[in-house]
Amino acid sequence: IAGSDSSGGAGIQADIKTATSLRVYSMTAVTAVTVQNTKGVKSVIPVPPDEIYNQIIHTIKDIRPNAIKIGMLHSKRVIDKVVRSLNEIKVKKIVLDPVMIAKGGSKLITDSAIQLMKKKLLNKVSLITPNIPEAEILTKIKINNKQDMIFAANKLINLGAKNVLIKGGHLNNKVVEDIFLNKSEIKVFTSSRYRTKNTHGTGCTLSSAIT
């Protein structure tokens, strides 16, 4: 359940490519059509919320999903319809990648939708995978280091999330640290930073691979 990316590197296209490479079959509900390339988003054309709901419900009448990945949800009405569909599907394995800001800085979600996501969606998903700017928006905490990431992750747990993975790529460190946290454990994943400009769609790819 995500937006389309005309450049093919992120969104639904990245989700399908990732799932296919891991030998998993994908069904899709497109939430928006974006005009973008790897440098940024030019425009977003929303799909009517009723049609997003219909895509989900009509598809699952034929093919039952084992897991669901959720990406770009740009408005309150979209989130309402997705929550309604999740209540009907009753799939337990749900990964939410809270796509909020495009790489070029464009905001991809309304403030009222963010509040609704925190209130109605966080407690329905198995895992949420925000990057640092997204975690800052969700928690209103400024993140400058690993301790801030842990603090923000705990706040997301208190807001109803079951498991949180905050990705540390936006901190300017030679070693990248990702924080996984739930009520009973905390794990830090560390790796050397790859010096590359080809980072478009990495969040979509990771969350789909986890799903």
C-alpha positions as CSV (number, residue, x, y, z in Angstrom):
1,I,0.0,0.0,0.0
2,A,2.1,2.9,-1.2
3,G,2.7,5.6,-3.8
4,S,4.0,5.1,-7.3
5,D,7.4,6.5,-8.3
6,S,7.9,7.4,-11.9
7,S,11.7,7.0,-11.6
8,G,11.3,3.4,-10.5
9,G,13.6,3.7,-7.6
10,A,11.2,4.1,-4.7
11,G,7.6,3.5,-3.8
12,I,5.5,0.7,-5.3
13,Q,8.1,0.0,-8.0
14,A,10.9,-0.5,-5.4
15,D,8.5,-2.6,-3.3
16,I,7.7,-4.9,-6.2
17,K,11.3,-5.2,-7.3
18,T,12.4,-6.1,-3.7
19,A,9.7,-8.6,-3.2
20,T,10.3,-10.2,-6.6
21,S,14.1,-10.5,-5.9
22,L,13.2,-12.3,-2.6
23,R,10.8,-14.7,-4.5
24,V,7.7,-13.1,-3.0
25,Y,4.5,-12.3,-5.0
26,S,3.2,-8.7,-4.7
27,M,-0.2,-7.3,-4.9
28,T,-0.5,-3.5,-4.8
29,A,-2.8,-0.7,-3.8
30,V,-1.5,2.6,-5.2
31,T,-2.2,5.6,-2.9
32,A,-0.8,8.3,-5.2
33,V,0.9,8.8,-8.5
34,T,4.1,10.9,-8.2
35,V,6.1,12.8,-10.8
36,Q,9.6,12.5,-9.6
37,N,13.2,11.5,-10.3
38,T,16.1,10.6,-8.0
39,K,16.6,14.3,-7.1
40,G,13.1,15.1,-5.9
41,V,9.4,15.1,-6.3
42,K,7.8,17.5,-8.8
43,S,4.1,16.7,-8.1
44,V,1.8,14.3,-6.3
45,I,-1.6,13.2,-7.8
46,P,-3.7,11.5,-5.1
47,V,-5.8,8.4,-5.8
48,P,-9.3,8.8,-4.4
49,P,-9.4,7.2,-0.9
50,D,-12.4,5.0,-1.8
51,E,-10.5,3.6,-4.7
52,I,-7.5,2.8,-2.4
53,Y,-9.9,0.9,-0.2
54,N,-11.4,-0.9,-3.2
55,Q,-8.0,-1.9,-4.5
56,I,-7.2,-3.5,-1.1
57,I,-10.5,-5.3,-0.5
58,H,-11.1,-6.5,-4.0
59,T,-7.6,-7.9,-4.3
60,I,-7.8,-9.8,-1.0
61,K,-11.1,-11.5,-2.0
62,D,-9.0,-13.4,-4.6
63,I,-5.4,-13.6,-3.1
64,R,-4.9,-13.6,0.7
65,P,-1.8,-11.7,1.8
66,N,0.6,-13.1,4.3
67,A,2.0,-9.7,5.2
68,I,1.4,-6.1,4.3
69,K,3.8,-3.2,3.8
70,I,2.5,0.3,4.0
71,G,4.3,3.3,2.6
72,M,3.0,6.7,1.5
73,L,-0.3,7.7,3.1
74,H,-0.8,11.4,2.3
75,S,-4.1,12.4,3.9
76,K,-6.5,11.8,6.8
77,R,-9.1,10.2,4.5
78,V,-6.5,7.8,3.0
79,I,-5.4,6.7,6.5
80,D,-9.0,6.2,7.5
81,K,-9.7,4.0,4.5
82,V,-6.5,2.0,5.0
83,V,-7.3,1.4,8.7
84,R,-10.8,0.3,7.8
85,S,-9.4,-2.2,5.3
86,L,-6.9,-3.5,7.8
87,N,-9.7,-4.1,10.3
88,E,-11.4,-6.2,7.7
89,I,-8.4,-8.1,6.5
90,K,-7.0,-9.1,10.0
91,V,-3.4,-9.7,8.8
92,K,-1.0,-9.7,11.7
93,K,2.3,-9.0,10.0
94,I,2.2,-5.3,8.9
95,V,5.2,-3.1,8.4
96,L,4.7,0.7,8.3
97,D,7.3,2.8,6.5
98,P,6.0,6.3,7.4
99,V,7.0,8.2,4.2
100,M,6.7,11.9,5.1
101,I,9.5,13.8,3.4
102,A,10.9,13.3,-0.1
103,K,14.7,13.3,-0.5
104,G,14.6,16.8,-2.0
105,G,12.7,18.1,1.1
106,S,9.1,18.1,-0.3
107,K,6.5,17.2,2.4
108,L,4.4,14.2,1.3
109,I,1.8,14.1,4.1
110,T,-0.5,16.6,5.9
111,D,-0.2,17.5,9.6
112,S,-3.7,16.2,10.3
113,A,-2.7,12.8,8.7
114,I,0.3,12.6,10.9
115,Q,-1.8,13.0,14.0
116,L,-4.3,10.3,12.7
117,M,-1.4,8.0,11.9
118,K,-0.2,8.2,15.5
119,K,-3.7,7.8,16.9
120,K,-5.2,5.0,14.7
121,L,-2.4,3.2,12.8
122,L,0.6,2.9,15.0
123,N,-1.0,0.3,17.3
124,K,-2.2,-1.8,14.3
125,V,1.3,-2.5,12.8
126,S,3.9,-5.0,13.8
127,L,6.9,-2.7,13.0
128,I,7.4,0.9,12.1
129,T,10.6,1.9,10.2
130,P,11.1,5.7,10.3
131,N,14.3,7.4,9.3
132,I,15.5,10.2,11.5
133,P,13.5,13.1,10.0
134,E,10.4,11.0,10.1
135,A,11.0,10.0,13.7
136,E,11.5,13.6,14.6
137,I,8.2,14.5,13.1
138,L,6.3,11.7,14.8
139,T,7.9,12.3,18.3
140,K,8.7,16.0,18.1
141,I,12.2,15.1,19.4
142,K,15.3,16.6,17.8
143,I,17.7,13.6,17.1
144,N,21.4,14.3,17.1
145,N,22.9,11.0,18.3
146,K,22.2,7.4,19.2
147,Q,20.8,8.3,22.7
148,D,18.2,10.6,21.0
149,M,17.3,7.8,18.6
150,I,16.6,5.4,21.6
151,F,14.6,8.1,23.4
152,A,12.5,8.7,20.2
153,A,12.0,5.0,19.7
154,N,10.7,4.6,23.3
155,K,8.3,7.5,22.7
156,L,6.9,5.7,19.6
157,I,6.5,2.5,21.8
158,N,4.6,4.7,24.3
159,L,2.4,6.0,21.4
160,G,1.4,2.4,20.7
161,A,4.0,0.9,18.3
162,K,4.9,-2.7,19.0
163,N,8.4,-2.7,17.4
164,V,10.4,0.3,16.2
165,L,13.4,0.4,13.8
166,I,14.9,3.9,13.5
167,K,17.4,4.2,10.7
168,G,20.5,6.3,11.4
169,G,21.7,7.1,7.9
170,H,20.8,10.8,8.3
171,L,23.4,11.3,11.1
172,N,26.7,12.3,9.5
173,N,28.8,9.5,11.1
174,K,31.3,7.2,9.5
175,V,29.6,4.3,11.1
176,V,25.8,4.1,10.6
177,E,23.8,2.9,13.6
178,D,20.2,1.7,13.3
179,I,18.2,1.2,16.5
180,F,15.6,-1.6,16.9
181,L,13.5,-1.4,20.1
182,N,10.4,-2.9,21.7
183,K,9.2,-3.2,25.3
184,S,11.6,-6.1,26.1
185,E,14.7,-5.6,24.0
186,I,17.0,-3.1,22.2
187,K,19.4,-3.9,19.4
188,V,21.9,-1.7,17.6
189,F,22.8,-2.6,14.0
190,T,26.1,-1.0,12.9
191,S,27.7,-0.9,9.5
192,S,30.3,1.2,7.7
193,R,28.7,4.0,5.6
194,Y,28.6,3.4,1.9
195,R,29.9,6.5,0.0
196,T,27.3,6.7,-2.7
197,K,24.7,9.1,-4.2
198,N,22.4,6.2,-5.0
199,T,20.2,6.3,-1.9
200,H,16.9,7.0,-3.5
201,G,14.3,4.4,-2.3
202,T,16.5,2.7,0.3
203,G,13.8,3.0,2.9
204,C,11.1,1.5,0.7
205,T,13.5,-1.3,-0.2
206,L,14.4,-2.1,3.4
207,S,10.9,-2.1,4.7
208,S,9.7,-4.3,1.9
209,A,12.6,-6.7,2.4
210,I,11.7,-7.0,6.1
211,T,8.0,-7.6,5.2
